[in-house]
Amino acid sequence: MPDRTADLVLVNGPTELAVTGGRISAVGAGAAGTAGPGTEVVDLAGRRVLPGFQDAHVHAVFGGLELGQCDLSGTTDLGEYRRRIGEYAAAHPEREWILGGGWSMESFPGGVPTAAMLDDVVADRPVFLYNRDHHGAWVNSQALRRAGISRDTVDPADGVINRDADGHPVGCLQEGAVALVADLAPKATAQDRLDALLRAQKLFHSLGITAWQDAMLCATNGYPDVSDAYRTAALDGSLTSSVVGALWWDRDRGAEQIPELVAKRDHFSVGRLRTSTVKIMQDGVAENFTAGMTAPYRDSCGCATGNSGLSFVDPVALREYVTALDALDFQVHVHALGDRAVREALDAIEAARTAHGFRDTRPHLAHLQVVHPDDVKRFAQLGVTANLQPLWAAHEPQMDELTIPFLGGDLADHQYPFGDLHRSGARLAAGSDWPVSSPDPLAGIHTAVNRQVHGHPAPPFRPSQSLDLGTAVEAYTAGSAYVNHLDDTGALTVGHRADLVVLDRDPFAGPPPEIGAAAVDLTFVEGAEVYRSGAV
């Protein structure tokens, strides 16, 4: 490191360090001695400094857009949904459609809302509202009519139109059926998308996040494309975070799209943005019975059905695609939620490893709600990172009412096996899938350790699968840095970039149930302050 006084020194905490030229120049007792007359000195007063958090699976622009639309998050009360929708519609009479999202499936019988619940709130315009996991949408009768969805409309191959006993659509769409309406809704402008990205980045910095992997760039299959916002921000310098953009695999096409992905990688890899990853969505979600499982789902009576979920990409073809992408140095990022989808993804990565050996492509599987015990050890064996969304590993109504009763065989007992994966030697990364769930890493770390959502007392969910605090923090720092190929971040090491977060306390010094009470006081990117709380 340069032989000069430090630009920034953090002292009087469990870890002390100095920053020079945007990089960590000293760690430990000697850090304070590098300060000079022009050095900024931060008195930690016992507070913990950590590497900046990195979210390994997030949808920043989507979340930023929803913050500026009709936001239904933070409640599960139908009356509150209706109040917010009505107020939003009244405040925006100029908008042709009412758009937004964030509702929870647990708010409705069977997880399915109806158009009738919206029609008396907004009757003059179409309403289109994503649920919190973005695998389903709630629409009013105007939207159904605008899309021409009727009793005679056939379900798309990759989706479901929820219907009543007579076959009439009720106003809820699942997976690929969402596109029947989404494709008609007004699209956000380029400025809207850029504003959304910067809105999300501001939020992330307030939570200590300094880098992330966006799991859906250049999207198709009914999802909006937000890639232009990232490229604009990367070129004009307003992107202050390091971002890996995962290029979307169009599941309606095959290997012929790979040359286009190469061209997109070249076009969008600028500044702090790299698009060196391909995202493949292999299955859906358990709550709407589209996650790919090794055993059939049960019905409301507890009997086995004929449905074991979807494989959006043919598993045999998946092996060919992943092998071809690996040969071109693409990282593969797979949405794999059910245990069959996890196995299909691991089989595909094994095919690539067999063909090419262990290239440094760092594949990772996200979500991993159900992992068959036979497949746990394969993550370490194949060098596949387990990309965890810890906030989901807790007892709450969506889990207890809409998931566990409908999982057949031993599936319910194989959910979110973080502990088993860690003990098997698997590398762990972590993320939020925001806006599906909170982007707050401290909230995720709390749940990973306690198997409970902070502030929502419930019995720990499969407590044998909990992680210790150090391992959970490492998943959100070094683990995600590895996934993002940001090898000079994720650890408080001399020479690493000074992407840092200062917490308002030392969570290692308190009891585990208080981890989630911690908050961020300061966030630095390459030694430059990007967030300061009002408490500092």
C-alpha positions in Angstrom: 0.0 0.0 0.0 1.2 3.6 -0.5 3.5 4.9 2.2 1.3 7.8 3.3 -1.0 8.8 6.1 -4.5 7.2 6.0 -7.5 8.9 4.5 -9.8 7.2 7.0 -9.2 5.4 10.4 -11.8 3.5 12.4 -10.8 3.1 16.1 -12.0 1.9 19.4 -14.0 -1.0 18.1 -13.7 -4.8 18.1 -11.8 -4.3 14.8 -9.8 -1.2 14.0 -8.6 -0.4 10.5 -7.2 2.2 8.2 -8.1 3.1 4.6 -5.8 4.7 2.1 -6.7 5.4 -1.5 -9.9 3.5 -1.2 -8.4 0.3 0.1 -7.8 -1.2 3.5 -4.2 -0.3 4.5 -4.0 -1.5 8.1 -6.0 -3.8 10.3 -5.6 -4.1 14.1 -3.8 -2.2 16.8 -1.5 -0.4 14.3 -4.3 1.2 12.3 -4.6 4.2 14.6 -0.9 5.1 14.1 -1.5 5.7 10.4 -3.6 8.8 11.0 -2.3 12.2 10.1 -3.6 15.8 10.2 -6.0 15.2 7.3 -7.3 11.8 8.3 -10.9 11.3 9.0 -11.1 9.4 12.3 -14.3 7.5 13.2 -14.6 6.6 16.9 -16.4 3.3 16.8 -17.1 3.4 20.6 -17.4 -0.4 20.7 -19.4 -0.6 17.5 -18.7 -3.4 15.0 -17.3 -2.7 11.5 -17.9 -5.4 8.9 -17.2 -5.7 5.2 -20.0 -4.2 3.2 -22.9 -6.6 2.8 -23.5 -8.1 -0.7 -26.9 -9.3 -1.8 -26.4 -12.4 -4.1 -30.0 -12.4 -5.5 -32.0 -9.2 -5.7 -34.2 -7.3 -8.1 -33.2 -3.7 -7.4 -35.0 -1.9 -10.2 -38.2 -3.8 -9.8 -38.2 -3.0 -6.1 -37.4 0.6 -6.8 -40.3 0.9 -9.2 -42.7 -0.6 -6.7 -41.6 1.9 -4.1 -43.0 4.5 -6.4 -46.2 2.6 -7.3 -49.1 1.2 -5.2 -47.2 -0.5 -2.4 -49.0 -3.2 -0.5 -46.1 -4.5 1.5 -45.8 -4.5 5.2 -49.4 -5.7 5.9 -51.5 -8.8 5.4 -54.9 -7.1 6.0 -57.3 -7.1 3.1 -59.0 -3.9 4.3 -55.6 -2.2 4.4 -54.9 -3.4 0.9 -58.2 -2.0 -0.4 -57.6 1.3 1.5 -54.2 1.8 -0.1 -55.4 0.9 -3.6 -58.3 3.3 -3.3 -56.1 6.1 -2.0 -53.5 5.5 -4.7 -56.1 5.5 -7.4 -57.6 8.7 -6.1 -54.2 10.4 -5.9 -53.3 9.4 -9.5 -56.4 10.0 -11.7 -54.1 10.5 -14.7 -52.7 6.9 -14.7 -54.4 4.6 -17.2 -53.6 1.5 -15.0 -53.1 1.0 -11.3 -49.8 -0.9 -10.9 -47.9 -2.1 -7.9 -47.6 -5.1 -5.7 -46.5 -6.6 -2.4 -49.6 -8.5 -1.2 -49.2 -11.7 0.7 -50.9 -15.0 -0.3 -51.8 -15.6 3.3 -54.3 -12.8 3.2 -56.7 -14.8 1.0 -58.4 -18.2 1.3 -56.1 -20.6 -0.5 -53.8 -17.8 -1.3 -56.0 -16.6 -4.2 -57.5 -13.1 -4.3 -60.4 -12.2 -6.6 -61.3 -9.5 -9.0 -64.4 -8.9 -7.0 -62.3 -7.7 -4.1 -60.9 -4.9 -6.4 -63.9 -4.0 -8.6 -65.7 -1.8 -6.1 -62.4 0.0 -5.2 -61.3 0.7 -8.8 -63.8 0.1 -11.5 -62.8 2.5 -14.2 -59.3 1.3 -14.9 -57.4 -2.0 -15.0 -55.6 -2.9 -11.8 -52.5 -5.2 -11.9 -50.7 -6.0 -8.6 -47.9 -8.5 -8.2 -47.8 -10.6 -5.1 -44.8 -10.3 -2.8 -43.0 -13.3 -4.5 -43.7 -12.0 -8.0 -44.9 -15.4 -9.2 -48.5 -14.3 -9.2 -50.7 -11.2 -9.8 -54.0 -9.9 -8.6 -56.1 -8.2 -11.3 -59.6 -6.6 -11.5 -62.3 -7.4 -14.0 -61.2 -4.5 -16.2 -57.8 -6.0 -16.6 -59.3 -9.5 -17.4 -61.5 -7.9 -20.0 -58.6 -5.9 -21.5 -56.6 -9.1 -21.9 -59.5 -11.1 -23.2 -59.2 -13.7 -20.5 -62.4 -15.7 -20.2 -63.6 -19.2 -19.4 -62.4 -20.2 -22.9 -58.9 -19.0 -22.4 -56.4 -21.9 -22.2 -53.8 -21.8 -19.5 -50.3 -21.2 -20.9 -47.9 -24.1 -20.6 -45.9 -22.3 -17.9 -48.7 -20.8 -15.9 -52.2 -21.1 -14.4 -55.3 -18.9 -14.5 -57.1 -19.4 -11.2 -60.7 -20.2 -11.8 -64.0 -20.8 -10.0 -65.9 -24.1 -10.0 -67.4 -23.2 -13.3 -64.1 -22.4 -15.0 -64.4 -18.7 -15.0 -61.2 -16.7 -14.2 -61.4 -15.3 -10.6 -58.8 -12.5 -10.9 -55.5 -14.2 -10.0 -52.8 -15.3 -12.4 -49.8 -17.6 -11.6 -46.4 -17.8 -13.2 -46.5 -17.5 -17.1 -50.2 -16.6 -17.0 -49.2 -13.2 -15.4 -47.8 -12.2 -18.8 -51.3 -12.3 -20.3 -52.0 -9.0 -18.5 -48.5 -7.8 -17.8 -47.7 -7.5 -21.5 -50.6 -5.0 -21.9 -49.8 -2.7 -18.9 -48.0 0.6 -19.5 -44.3 0.1 -19.4 -42.0 2.2 -17.2 -40.0 4.8 -19.1 -36.2 4.8 -19.2 -36.2 7.6 -16.7 -38.6 5.7 -14.4 -36.2 2.7 -14.5 -33.2 4.9 -13.8 -34.9 6.6 -10.9 -36.0 3.3 -9.5 -32.4 1.9 -9.6 -31.1 5.0 -7.8 -34.0 4.8 -5.3 -33.1 1.2 -4.6 -29.4 1.9 -4.3 -30.0 4.6 -1.7 -32.1 2.1 0.3 -29.4 -0.5 0.0 -26.6 1.8 1.2 -28.7 2.6 4.2 -28.7 -1.2 5.0 -25.0 -1.5 4.5 -25.2 -3.1 1.0 -22.3 -2.2 -1.2 -22.6 -4.7 -4.0 -25.2 -7.1 -5.4 -26.2 -9.5 -8.1 -29.4 -8.5 -9.9 -31.1 -11.7 -10.9 -33.0 -10.5 -14.0 -31.5 -8.4 -16.7 -32.6 -8.4 -20.3 -35.7 -10.3 -19.2 -38.4 -11.9 -21.3 -41.3 -14.3 -20.5 -43.5 -11.5 -19.5 -41.0 -9.7 -17.2 -39.9 -6.1 -18.0 -36.3 -5.4 -19.1 -34.5 -3.0 -16.8 -31.0 -3.4 -18.2 -30.8 0.1 -19.6 -31.1 1.7 -16.2 -27.9 -0.2 -15.1 -26.0 0.7 -18.2 -26.9 4.4 -17.9 -25.9 4.5 -14.2 -22.7 2.6 -14.8 -21.7 5.0 -17.6 -22.6 8.3 -15.8 -21.1 7.3 -12.5 -24.3 7.3 -10.5 -23.9 3.6 -9.9 -21.8 3.7 -6.7 -22.2 0.0 -6.0 -20.6 -3.0 -7.8 -23.3 -4.9 -9.6 -23.3 -8.3 -11.4 -26.3 -8.4 -13.8 -27.6 -11.9 -14.5 -28.8 -12.1 -18.1 -32.2 -13.8 -18.4 -32.4 -17.2 -20.1 -35.5 -17.1 -22.3 -37.2 -20.4 -21.4 -39.2 -20.4 -24.6 -36.0 -20.7 -26.7 -33.0 -22.9 -26.7 -29.2 -22.8 -27.4 -29.8 -20.4 -30.3 -30.0 -17.5 -27.8 -26.4 -18.1 -26.5 -24.7 -15.8 -29.2 -27.1 -13.1 -28.2 -26.1 -13.5 -24.5 -22.5 -13.1 -25.5 -23.3 -9.9 -27.3 -25.3 -8.6 -24.3 -22.4 -9.5 -22.0 -20.1 -7.3 -24.1 -22.6 -4.4 -24.3 -23.6 -4.2 -20.7 -20.3 -4.8 -19.0 -19.2 -1.2 -18.3 -18.0 0.7 -15.3 -19.2 -0.9 -12.0 -21.5 -3.3 -13.9 -20.6 -6.7 -15.2 -23.1 -9.0 -17.0 -21.1 -12.2 -16.8 -23.9 -14.4 -15.5 -26.9 -16.1 -17.0 -30.0 -16.6 -14.8 -32.1 -19.7 -15.5 -35.4 -20.1 -13.8 -35.9 -23.8 -13.5 -39.1 -23.9 -11.5 -41.7 -21.8 -9.7 -42.7 -21.6 -6.0 -44.2 -24.0 -3.5 -47.1 -21.8 -2.5 -48.7 -22.0 -6.0 -47.6 -25.6 -6.5 -45.2 -24.8 -9.3 -41.9 -25.5 -7.6 -40.5 -28.8 -9.0 -40.6 -31.5 -6.4 -39.7 -35.2 -6.3 -43.0 -36.1 -4.7 -46.5 -34.8 -5.6 -48.2 -32.0 -3.8 -51.1 -32.8 -1.5 -54.6 -31.3 -1.8 -56.5 -29.6 1.0 -57.6 -33.1 2.3 -54.0 -34.3 2.6 -54.3 -36.7 -0.4 -51.6 -36.9 -3.1 -52.4 -35.0 -6.3 -51.0 -35.6 -9.8 -49.0 -32.4 -9.6 -45.3 -32.3 -8.6 -44.6 -28.9 -10.0 -43.0 -27.5 -13.2 -39.6 -27.7 -14.9 -39.5 -24.6 -17.0 -36.5 -25.9 -18.9 -36.3 -29.5 -20.0 -33.8 -31.1 -17.6 -32.0 -33.0 -20.4 -31.7 -29.8 -22.5 -30.6 -27.9 -19.4 -27.4 -30.0 -19.2 -26.6 -29.0 -22.8 -27.3 -25.3 -22.1 -25.3 -25.1 -18.9 -22.3 -27.0 -20.5 -22.3 -24.5 -23.4 -22.5 -21.5 -21.1 -19.7 -22.8 -18.9 -17.5 -23.2 -22.0 -18.0 -19.5 -22.7 -17.0 -18.5 -19.1 -20.6 -17.6 -18.1 -21.5 -18.1 -14.5 -24.9 -19.9 -14.2 -27.3 -18.7 -11.6 -30.3 -21.0 -11.3 -33.6 -20.4 -9.5 -34.2 -23.8 -8.0 -36.7 -24.0 -5.2 -38.0 -27.5 -5.2 -35.8 -30.6 -4.6 -36.4 -31.9 -8.1 -35.4 -28.5 -9.6 -32.3 -28.5 -7.4 -31.3 -32.0 -8.6 -31.9 -31.0 -12.2 -29.7 -28.0 -11.8 -26.9 -30.0 -10.0 -27.1 -32.6 -12.8 -26.6 -29.8 -15.4 -23.6 -28.4 -13.5 -22.2 -31.9 -13.1 -22.4 -32.3 -16.9 -20.5 -29.1 -17.4 -17.8 -30.1 -14.9 -17.5 -33.5 -16.6 -17.1 -31.8 -20.0 -14.7 -29.0 -19.0 -13.3 -29.8 -15.5 -13.6 -27.2 -12.7 -13.5 -23.9 -14.5 -13.7 -20.8 -12.3 -17.3 -20.0 -13.3 -18.7 -20.2 -9.8 -22.2 -21.5 -10.4 -24.8 -21.0 -7.8 -28.3 -22.1 -7.0 -30.7 -19.7 -5.4 -33.6 -20.3 -3.0 -33.2 -24.0 -2.1 -36.4 -24.3 -0.2 -36.4 -28.1 -0.5 -33.1 -30.0 -1.0 -33.1 -33.8 -1.0 -30.7 -35.2 1.6 -28.9 -37.1 -1.2 -28.1 -33.9 -3.0 -26.8 -31.8 -0.1 -23.2 -33.2 -0.4 -23.2 -32.5 -4.1 -22.8 -28.7 -3.6 -19.3 -29.0 -2.2 -18.4 -31.9 -4.5 -19.4 -29.8 -7.6 -18.2 -26.4 -6.3 -21.7 -25.0 -6.4 -22.5 -22.2 -4.1 -25.7 -22.4 -2.1 -27.4 -19.0 -2.5 -29.7 -18.6 0.6 -32.6 -16.3 1.2 -32.7 -16.7 5.0 -35.8 -14.7 5.8 -37.9 -17.4 4.3 -36.7 -20.1 6.8 -39.2 -19.3 9.5 -42.7 -20.1 10.8 -45.2 -17.6 9.4 -48.6 -18.0 7.8 -47.4 -18.5 4.2 -45.2 -21.3 5.5 -47.6 -22.8 8.0 -50.9 -22.5 6.1 -50.0 -22.5 2.4 -46.8 -24.6 2.2 -46.3 -27.3 4.9 -49.8 -28.8 4.6 -49.4 -29.3 0.8 -45.9 -30.8 0.6 -46.0 -34.5 0.1 -43.6 -37.2 1.2 -40.8 -35.9 3.4 -40.6 -32.6 1.5 -41.6 -30.4 4.5 -38.8 -31.9 6.6 -36.2 -31.0 4.0 -36.8 -27.3 3.8 -34.0 -24.7 4.0 -31.2 -27.1 5.2 -28.7 -24.3 5.8 -27.0 -26.2 8.6 -26.6 -29.4 6.6 -25.3 -27.5 3.6 -22.7 -25.7 5.8 -21.7 -28.9 7.6 -21.2 -30.7 4.2 -18.6 -28.1 3.2 -20.8 -26.1 0.8 -19.9 -22.5 0.2 -22.8 -20.3 1.3 -23.9 -16.9 -0.2 -27.0 -15.0 0.8 -29.5 -12.5 -0.6 -33.0 -11.2 -0.2 -34.8 -11.6 -3.5 -36.2 -8.1 -2.7 -38.9 -6.9 -3.3 -40.1 -10.5 -2.5 -38.8 -9.9 1.1 -36.9 -7.3 3.0 -33.5 -6.4 1.6 -32.1 -5.9 5.2 -29.1 -8.2 5.6 -29.3 -7.9 9.4 -32.9 -9.2 9.3 -31.7 -12.1 7.2 -28.8 -12.9 9.4 -31.1 -12.8 12.4 -33.3 -15.5 10.8 -30.4 -17.6 9.6 -29.2 -17.8 13.2 -32.5 -17.9 15.1 -34.7 -19.5 12.5 -37.3 -16.9 13.5 -38.2 -13.5 12.0 -37.1 -10.8 14.4 -40.0 -9.3 16.2 -42.4 -12.1 15.3 -42.2 -14.7 18.1 -42.8 -18.2 16.8 -41.2 -21.6 17.4 -37.9 -21.8 15.6 -38.3 -23.4 12.2 -36.2 -26.6 12.0 -33.6 -25.2 14.5 -31.1 -27.9 13.7 -30.6 -26.0 10.4 -29.5 -22.7 12.0 -26.2 -21.1 11.3 -23.9 -19.5 13.9 -23.5 -15.7 13.6 -20.1 -15.7 12.1 -21.2 -18.1 9.3 -24.3 -16.1 8.6 -22.3 -12.9 8.3 -19.8 -14.5 6.1 -22.6 -15.7 3.7 -23.6 -12.0 3.3 -20.0 -10.8 2.8 -17.3 -13.2 1.7 -19.7 -15.8 0.3 -21.6 -13.3 -1.9 -18.3 -11.6 -2.8 -17.1 -15.0 -4.1 -20.3 -15.5 -6.2 -19.9 -12.0 -7.6 -16.2 -12.5 -8.5 -15.4 -9.5 -6.3 -12.3 -11.2 -4.8 -10.9 -8.0 -3.3 -14.0 -7.4 -1.2 -15.9 -9.3 1.5 -13.2 -9.4 4.2 -11.4 -6.9 6.4 -8.0 -7.7 4.7 -5.2 -5.3 3.9 -5.3 -4.6 0.2 -9.1 -5.2 -0.1 -11.4 -2.4 -1.2 -12.7 -0.4 1.7 -16.4 -1.3 1.2 -17.4 -1.2 4.8 -20.4 -1.0 7.1 -20.4 0.3 10.7 -23.2 -1.1 12.8 -24.8 0.7 15.8 -23.6 -2.1 18.1 -21.6 -5.3 18.1 -24.0 -8.1 17.5 -21.4 -10.7 18.5 -21.4 -9.2 22.0 -25.1 -9.7 22.6 -27.5 -12.7 22.7 -28.6 -14.1 19.4 -32.3 -13.0 19.8 -31.1 -9.4 19.6 -29.2 -9.7 16.3 -32.1 -8.2 14.4 -32.2 -5.1 16.6 -28.9 -3.9 15.1 -28.9 -1.2 12.5 -26.4 0.5 10.2 -24.7 3.8 11.2 -22.3 4.2 8.3 -21.6 2.7 4.9 -18.5 3.3 2.8 -17.7 2.3 -0.7 -14.0 2.3 -1.5 -13.5 4.5 1.6 -16.1 7.1 0.5 -19.1 7.6 2.8 -22.3 6.7 1.0 -24.7 6.6 4.0 -24.8 8.1 7.5 -27.7 7.5 9.8 -29.4 10.3 11.7 -28.1 8.8 14.9 -24.5 9.4 14.1 
